[in-house]
Amino acid sequence: MWFRFLKAVKRREHRVAPTTWVAAIAAVIYALAPIDAIPEFVLGPLGLTDDVGVWGILALLVVREHRRWQESLRTA
């Protein structure tokens, strides 16, 4: 079902909320940026918690979009 969802987004059959796009872009930038809220070189593995949090928020938003898409299929 996820593959069909991604195809629907690609074909513009499902409009993804702007907040989800912003969160996705912010997550990628934050993951690649050299500045970190909790630096790994100071706290070791504990420093990855902020990265996991950012990706976790993005995952929740993507799941929300998937549910919106499924609901739109049921109502159509």
N, C-alpha and C positions, 0 to 999 in steps of 0.2 A: 504494500500500500504506500510505503514511503517513496518508492520509485515513481509511482503515478502522481504523487503529490509534487515531487520535484519537476516532473514533466509539465504538470499544470502550471506551476510557477514560471517555468521557462517559456511556455506557450502563451503566457499572460492570461490564462483562464482563471487564475486565482490572484487577486491583488493582495500582496503582503503589506501589512501595516507599516507605516513609516518608522514607528518606534522599533520594530524588529530590524529593519534595515540599518538604522542608526546604531542599535546595539551590536549588530554583526560587524559593522565597520569599526566601531570602538573596540570590540573584543580583539579583532585582528591587530589594530594599531597598538593596543595595550600589550598584547603578547609579543609584538616585535620591537617595542620601544625599549631603549636601554634604561629608562627610569622606571622604578618599581616601587609600589607602596610598601611592600615588605620584601626587602632584598634577600635573595637566596644565599648570597655569599656571607651574610651576617647570621642568619637564622637557619641555614641549611634547608632541609626539606619543609620545615614550617613556613619558609618563605614562599612556597608554592600555593599557600592557601588563598591568597588574593587572586592568583591566576585561575585557580579552580573555581573561585566564586564568580569571576567574570564569565567564564565559559558555562558555568551552571545557570546563570541568569539567561544567557543566550539560549541554552538548551530549553529552558522553560518557555521562552518566547516562541521558539520554533515549534514546540509541542502545541502551544496555544494556536499557532497558525494552522497546524495540521488538523486540529480539532475543528477550527472554523471552516476549513476546506471540506472536511467530512460532513459537517452539518449542512453546508451549501449543496452537497451532492444529495443528501436526504430530502431537502426541501424542493429541489428542482424537479 
